[in-house]
């Protein structure tokens, strides 16, 4: 029997019990959140130092004004696109196997998109002037476009997470009597009087479909506009007309890897092997192969085209990547973080839950360092020679505050996903029941 429908033997009561039992504030949750909170406080101390002393505490300087903060922003925006691919594109194509993992994809998308906006603030020397971007921002600036699409994407992603969750929120309202009173009141208000009528399902499906359609151009815009922050300059390494699709394809790779990691965590720790099966990992692995194939194509173009033209600036940039200062990171990212994992996933045994998760961790780490390669080396190859400046300005090394603040962004993502996963079921209960009933009636 196909593992995607292995839950057919379960009763509706058993499904409710299995998927609601983790909506609690147990000891492991408190220990995990305590660890994350202490870690975040330590990281925020370094951000306080940055607020007090300015960006001078970082490794940024006149030549490299965008370091790992902006690399991290690009990475977070990229990873957040997975919600659109899984929920919208595959969902509208009626790909049934994505149902149990669609909410996990949306959790990942919402968490990464929310924190992406905060990362921009960390790169500002005067965050108190953030409102000036909205008050005095120029519509000609890609930075203004980027902020606009990030805010819009967060809002639509949150709605796309919330609206299909209404039946499950109502189920939490009716069945979770052992949760705190504030949580019961929250379910009462968020359920919006849901009582499983046919009319309510029609309205929910209609509005969900509208959001699924709307989020596609918004999601493509968010990373396309981010790519334009680089591509609309004349710097070698950034001056490329393919940066839009290049960024989007890379976003799908990072997002798929993040979802696979989250799937494995919830499957193992929430005891969801009947709902998130080995078949789901196999199919996510195949999806990862597909998007990675497209991304490999763009990576080849990134080197071959400027390398063939070999004008002075392009030739220097390509040489630095292939043989120079950045070559070790470049080859580790390309071979270890993309090509070798891509080849491994072609084999079915490597698409089992544990091997695929290990590969996904490597791909996700490679995706982060790839953003560093996109952002930093180009700034170290200006048209005018680097001279008459401090020796440290001829390179870039992130400082302890930079690294700590960057780690803080990942901690925030983990905290958001953890809290949401303890407030709501991570697998859509009503969709699991609907699929089970549909298969039983065949």
C-alpha positions in Angstrom: 0.0 0.0 0.0 1.2 3.5 -0.8 2.6 5.1 2.4 0.9 8.4 1.6 -2.4 6.8 2.4 -1.2 4.6 5.2 -3.5 6.4 7.6 -6.6 4.9 6.0 -6.8 2.3 8.8 -7.1 5.1 11.4 -10.4 6.3 12.8 -11.2 10.0 12.9 -11.0 9.9 16.7 -7.5 8.5 16.4 -6.4 11.1 13.9 -7.7 13.8 16.3 -5.8 12.3 19.2 -2.6 11.8 17.2 -2.5 15.4 15.8 -3.8 17.3 18.8 -1.6 15.6 21.5 1.4 17.8 20.7 -0.6 21.0 21.1 0.6 21.5 24.7 3.3 23.2 26.7 5.3 20.2 27.9 8.6 20.0 29.7 10.6 19.5 26.6 9.1 22.6 25.0 9.9 24.7 28.1 13.5 23.4 28.1 13.9 24.1 24.4 12.4 27.5 24.6 14.5 28.3 27.7 17.7 27.4 25.8 16.6 29.5 22.8 15.7 32.5 25.0 19.0 32.4 26.8 20.9 32.2 23.5 18.8 35.0 22.1 19.6 37.3 25.1 23.3 36.7 24.6 23.0 37.6 20.9 20.9 40.6 21.7 23.7 41.9 24.0 25.9 42.2 20.9 23.2 44.0 19.1 23.0 46.4 22.0 26.7 47.0 21.6 26.1 47.7 17.9 23.4 50.2 18.8 25.6 51.9 21.3 28.8 52.1 19.2 27.5 51.9 15.6 28.5 49.6 12.7 32.1 50.2 13.7 31.8 47.0 15.8 31.3 45.0 12.6 33.7 44.1 9.9 31.9 46.4 7.4 33.8 49.3 5.9 33.8 51.6 2.9 34.3 48.9 0.4 32.3 46.1 1.9 29.2 47.9 3.2 27.1 44.8 2.7 28.4 41.7 4.6 26.7 38.7 6.2 23.7 40.8 7.3 22.6 41.4 3.7 23.7 37.8 2.8 21.5 36.6 5.6 18.6 38.8 4.4 18.8 37.3 0.9 18.9 33.8 2.3 15.9 34.4 4.5 13.9 35.8 1.7 14.9 32.9 -0.4 13.8 30.2 2.1 10.5 31.9 2.6 9.5 31.2 -1.0 8.8 27.5 -0.3 5.3 28.3 1.0 4.4 29.5 -2.5 5.8 26.5 -4.3 4.3 23.8 -2.0 1.0 25.4 -1.0 0.2 27.4 -4.1 1.8 25.8 -7.2 1.5 22.2 -6.2 -1.7 22.7 -4.3 -3.5 24.3 -7.2 -2.2 21.5 -9.4 -4.2 19.1 -7.1 -1.0 17.3 -6.0 -2.5 15.4 -3.1 0.6 14.2 -1.4 1.6 17.8 -0.4 -1.4 18.1 2.0 0.2 16.8 5.1 3.3 18.9 4.6 1.7 22.1 3.3 1.2 23.6 6.7 4.8 22.9 7.6 5.9 24.7 4.4 3.7 27.7 5.4 5.2 27.7 8.9 8.6 27.9 7.4 7.6 30.6 5.0 5.9 32.8 7.6 8.8 32.5 10.1 11.6 33.2 7.6 9.6 36.1 5.9 8.9 37.7 9.3 12.5 37.6 10.4 13.8 38.8 7.0 12.3 42.2 7.6 14.1 42.4 11.0 17.4 41.5 9.4 17.3 44.7 7.3 17.1 46.7 10.6 20.3 45.1 11.9 22.2 46.4 8.9 21.1 50.0 9.6 23.5 52.2 11.6 20.5 54.3 12.7 17.5 52.0 13.0 15.6 54.9 14.6 15.4 56.4 11.2 13.6 53.4 9.7 10.4 55.4 9.3 12.2 57.7 6.8 12.2 54.8 4.3 8.4 55.0 4.3 8.0 58.8 4.7 10.7 59.9 2.3 11.4 56.8 0.3 11.7 57.3 -3.5 9.6 55.1 -5.7 12.6 54.8 -8.1 14.5 52.9 -5.4 14.6 49.1 -5.5 15.0 49.2 -1.7 11.5 50.7 -1.3 10.1 48.1 -3.7 11.8 45.3 -1.6 10.3 46.6 1.7 6.9 46.8 0.1 6.8 43.3 -1.3 8.3 41.8 1.9 5.5 43.3 4.0 2.9 42.2 1.5 4.3 38.7 1.3 4.3 38.3 5.1 0.7 39.4 5.3 -0.5 37.1 2.5 1.5 34.2 3.9 0.0 34.7 7.3 -3.5 34.7 5.8 -2.7 31.6 3.8 -1.6 29.9 7.0 -4.6 31.1 9.0 -7.6 30.7 6.7 -7.2 27.0 5.8 -6.5 26.4 9.5 -10.0 27.5 10.7 -11.5 24.0 10.9 -8.5 22.8 13.0 -8.7 25.9 15.2 -12.4 25.1 15.8 -11.4 21.5 16.7 -8.8 22.8 19.2 -11.6 25.1 20.6 -13.9 22.1 21.1 -11.5 19.3 22.2 -8.6 20.9 24.0 -10.0 21.5 27.5 -6.7 21.0 29.3 -5.0 24.1 27.9 -4.7 27.5 29.7 -7.7 29.7 29.7 -6.0 32.4 27.6 -5.4 29.7 24.9 -9.0 28.6 25.0 -10.1 32.2 24.5 -7.6 32.6 21.7 -9.1 29.5 19.9 -12.6 30.9 20.5 -11.8 34.2 18.8 -9.6 32.9 16.0 -12.2 30.2 15.0 -14.6 33.0 14.0 -17.6 30.9 14.9 -16.6 28.0 12.7 -19.0 25.0 12.9 -18.1 22.9 9.8 -21.1 23.9 7.6 -20.9 23.4 3.8 -21.2 27.2 3.3 -18.2 27.9 5.5 -16.1 25.4 3.6 -17.2 26.9 0.3 -16.2 30.4 1.6 -12.9 29.1 3.0 -12.0 27.3 -0.2 -12.9 30.4 -2.3 -10.7 32.8 -0.3 -7.9 30.3 0.0 -7.9 29.9 -3.8 -7.8 33.7 -4.2 -4.8 33.8 -1.9 -3.1 30.9 -3.7 -3.3 32.8 -6.9 -2.4 36.2 -5.5 0.7 34.9 -3.6 2.4 33.6 -6.8 3.3 37.0 -8.3 4.0 38.4 -4.9 6.4 35.6 -4.0 8.1 35.8 -7.4 8.3 39.6 -6.9 9.9 39.4 -3.5 13.0 37.6 -4.6 13.1 39.2 -8.1 13.1 42.6 -6.5 15.8 41.5 -4.0 17.9 40.3 -7.0 17.4 43.8 -8.6 19.2 45.4 -5.6 22.3 43.8 -7.1 21.5 43.4 -10.8 20.7 47.1 -11.3 24.2 48.1 -10.5 27.2 48.0 -13.0 29.4 46.0 -10.7 30.9 42.9 -12.2 29.4 39.8 -10.7 26.1 41.6 -10.1 25.5 43.1 -13.5 23.4 40.3 -14.9 20.0 40.1 -16.5 19.4 36.5 -15.2 19.6 37.4 -11.5 15.8 37.3 -11.1 15.2 33.7 -12.2 18.6 32.7 -10.8 17.6 34.0 -7.3 14.1 32.4 -7.6 15.5 28.9 -8.5 18.0 29.1 -5.7 15.2 30.1 -3.3 13.3 26.9 -4.1 16.4 24.8 -3.4 16.9 26.4 0.0 13.2 26.3 0.8 12.8 22.6 -0.1 15.8 21.8 2.1 14.3 23.8 5.1 11.0 22.0 4.7 12.6 18.5 4.6 14.5 19.3 7.9 11.3 20.6 9.5 9.4 17.5 8.3 12.0 15.2 9.9 11.9 17.0 13.2 8.1 17.0 13.5 7.9 13.4 12.2 10.4 12.2 14.8 9.5 14.3 17.8 5.7 14.5 17.4 5.4 10.8 16.5 3.8 11.5 13.1 5.1 8.6 11.0 1.6 7.7 10.0 1.0 11.1 8.5 4.5 12.3 7.3 5.7 9.1 5.7 8.8 7.9 3.9 6.9 8.4 0.7 6.6 12.2 1.5 10.3 12.4 1.9 10.8 10.5 -1.4 8.6 12.9 -3.2 10.2 16.0 -1.6 13.5 14.6 -2.6 12.4 14.4 -6.2 11.1 17.9 -6.0 14.4 19.0 -4.7 16.2 17.3 -7.6 14.0 19.2 -10.0 14.6 22.6 -8.6 18.3 21.9 -8.0 18.6 20.9 -11.7 17.3 24.4 -12.7 19.6 26.0 -10.2 22.7 24.1 -11.4 21.9 25.4 -14.9 21.9 29.1 -13.7 25.1 28.5 -11.7 26.8 27.3 -14.9 25.6 30.3 -16.7 26.9 32.5 -13.9 30.5 31.4 -14.7 30.6 30.5 -18.4 29.0 33.7 -19.8 31.3 36.3 -18.1 34.2 33.9 -18.3 33.8 33.7 -22.1 33.5 37.5 -22.6 36.5 37.9 -20.2 36.5 41.7 -20.1 38.8 43.0 -17.4 36.3 43.2 -14.5 34.5 40.0 -15.3 37.7 38.1 -15.8 39.0 39.2 -12.4 35.8 38.3 -10.7 35.6 34.8 -12.3 39.3 34.2 -11.6 38.8 35.1 -7.9 35.9 32.6 -7.7 37.6 29.7 -9.5 41.2 30.1 -8.4 41.6 33.1 -6.0 40.8 34.1 -2.5 37.2 32.9 -2.6 37.9 29.7 -4.5 37.8 27.3 -1.5 34.3 28.5 -0.4 33.2 28.6 -4.0 34.1 25.0 -4.8 32.8 23.7 -1.4 29.4 25.4 -2.1 29.1 24.3 -5.7 30.3 20.7 -5.3 29.7 19.9 -1.6 26.5 22.0 -1.2 24.8 21.5 -4.6 26.3 19.1 -7.2 27.2 16.1 -5.0 23.9 16.3 -2.9 22.0 16.6 -6.2 23.6 13.4 -7.6 23.1 11.6 -4.3 19.3 12.3 -4.2 18.9 10.7 -7.6 19.3 7.4 -5.8 16.2 6.2 -4.0 18.0 5.0 -0.8 19.2 8.6 -0.4 15.6 9.8 -0.4 14.8 8.0 2.8 14.0 10.3 5.8 17.4 10.3 7.6 19.8 10.4 4.6 17.6 13.0 2.9 17.5 15.2 6.0 21.3 15.1 6.3 21.7 16.0 2.7 19.1 18.8 3.2 21.1 20.3 6.1 24.2 20.3 3.9 22.3 22.0 1.0 20.8 24.6 3.4 24.2 25.4 4.8 25.6 25.6 1.2 22.7 27.9 0.3 23.6 30.4 3.0 27.3 30.5 2.1 26.3 30.9 -1.6 24.6 34.2 -0.6 27.8 35.3 1.0 29.6 34.6 -2.3 27.0 36.6 -4.2 27.2 39.6 -1.8 30.8 40.0 -0.6 33.4 39.2 -3.3 32.0 41.7 -5.9 32.4 44.5 -3.4 36.1 43.7 -3.0 36.7 44.2 -6.7 35.9 47.9 -7.3 36.8 49.6 -10.5 39.2 51.9 -8.7 42.1 50.2 -6.8 41.8 49.7 -3.1 44.7 52.0 -1.8 45.6 54.5 0.9 43.2 52.8 3.3 43.7 50.6 6.4 45.0 47.1 5.5 41.9 45.4 6.9 39.8 47.1 4.2 41.3 45.0 1.5 39.2 42.1 2.8 36.2 41.3 4.9 35.9 39.2 8.0 32.7 39.2 10.1 33.2 40.1 13.8 31.8 38.4 16.8 28.8 40.9 17.0 28.0 40.3 13.4 28.1 36.5 13.9 26.0 36.7 17.1 23.4 38.9 15.5 23.2 36.6 12.5 22.7 33.6 14.8 19.9 35.6 16.6 17.9 35.6 13.3 18.0 31.8 13.2 17.0 31.6 16.8 14.0 33.9 16.1 12.9 31.6 13.3 13.1 28.5 15.5 11.2 30.3 18.3 8.4 31.3 15.9 8.0 27.9 14.4 8.2 26.2 17.8 5.5 28.4 19.3 3.2 28.1 16.3 3.6 24.3 16.3 2.6 24.2 19.9 -0.5 26.4 19.4 -1.8 24.7 16.3 -1.6 21.2 14.7 1.3 21.0 12.2 -0.6 18.6 10.0 -4.0 19.8 8.6 -6.4 17.5 10.5 -9.5 18.2 8.3 -7.5 17.6 5.1 -6.2 14.3 6.4 -9.7 13.2 7.2 -11.0 14.4 3.8 -8.3 12.5 2.0 -8.9 9.4 4.1 -12.7 9.5 3.4 -12.1 10.1 -0.3 -9.8 7.1 -0.5 -12.2 4.9 1.4 -15.0 5.8 -0.9 -13.1 4.8 -4.1 
